[in-house]
Amino acid sequence: MNKPNSPQKSANDISLKLTTVFGRDRFPVDVQAVAREISHQKFADDPIIMIRGADLPGFEGALTPAPPGKKGWGIIYNSSVKSKGRVNFTLAHEFYHYLGHRIDHPQGFQCTSEDMANWNSEYGQLEQEANTFAANLLMPLDDFRSQIDAKSRPNLDEIRACAIRYEASLIATILRWLQYTTKRSMLVVSTEGYIRWARSSRSALKSGLYIKTRSKPPIEMPGRSLAQNRSIISGNTGNVEHENRTWFNEPCQEHVLFSDQYDFTISLLHFDDNTVQLETELEQEDTYDRMINRALGQP
């Protein structure tokens, strides 16, 4: 078998075919139909023969070979997950395991959120590739840019509209937007007053705006952040303009969503433009893309 295409090229090739058949307004992508059709076209002797939900405690999804004596593969997603966007991303993620990884890993894959965040092993890199493919397939940047300009500072309602368009989770959609925006922005996900993880846009990262959570003790949320003061807003969303020393030592705008269903809080931060780009040691590893993709599979 020839070496598989890169995640980006694989997704772009499929996107081109979909645009040719359905036109530019072709969203959301029907991942189940695409996976079945392409696998039968390209790998008729080893296609995807089953896609279904199942009880998968602790797992987001799985790619599994057919039983002994039969050919083909199955994609399984956790049926307890109620978010269509999260399921759709899982399906696309597992589809790339099929396209790019099944030959070297004939036993298949069982994917958890922790697996997708692991960058210290070859297995972690395979998860990154699957995430990259899923993001490119579901949310092509050319279309995303036409929905939200790279120079704009969107609120959560605007990003949610894109999440609905692409049938992707809100967090995955924010992370995708962070990949191309020119603004200094950041996503912070917190639980019970502590930061679970955070991702910065390239401009924010270069100016020193980032929060390192990996291999660190829990970091408490700023006391004056909107995420820590839910009582001052009605409902589960709101926004506020902060002065210095709430988030870093400069003003910012904080948009917040309190997700009672998944028991976490999303803070989307927009900082003022800064023409002075400060290079940091964090960049020397060229870690930006890994940091962005690390949590694309999150709800």
C-alpha angles and dihedrals in degrees: 000000000000120000108275120249120259116271091253095049093045091052093043092051091052092045090053091053092048092049091049092053103035105020128237096303092066103126142166099041113233095225094183093055093043093050094049095045097046095043091053092046098047102028106027092163093050108029134154103267102172137035118173147133122259143166103282108165110200095006133099095201146323143220109213133180120238117265117278112289094028133088129226142047140264132216116209127187130192105268092201090069108097098186109100090201093055092048092047091053090049091052092051091046093053091044090063091049084058095046099042111019113029096091094057092038106042091166090067130222139285109197129202130175088254092054090053091053096049113106099163098084143043088254090059091053090054089054090051091052091051091049091049091052093048093050093048094046097047099034112027109195095229091060094039091054089053089056098044120019116231090238097052129096103222125200122226093264091059092049091045089057088058091047088056092046092053097032089233130135118269093243093050089049093051090049091051091050090050089059094066109022117112091207127098101251138146140196118216122186116195139178127197092347097311130103112248095185142325137207129199132204115245092257092050092048092050091052093053099261106136139111119218112211103156114108089357132119114260112288117220118229116249109272093228095048117116089236088065094047107053092152092073094065132057118233124002101300136061146136138218141182112240129204123218121308099027095093107008121321098303140063121274143167117244123203114190137195120186106206107199091175094061097026099236139104127229120211117188110193126197119192129194119268114275119194092192107085111199116204112220133196088245090070096055091081089053087236099153099098091044090052092050096046095042094087104027090115093059119112 
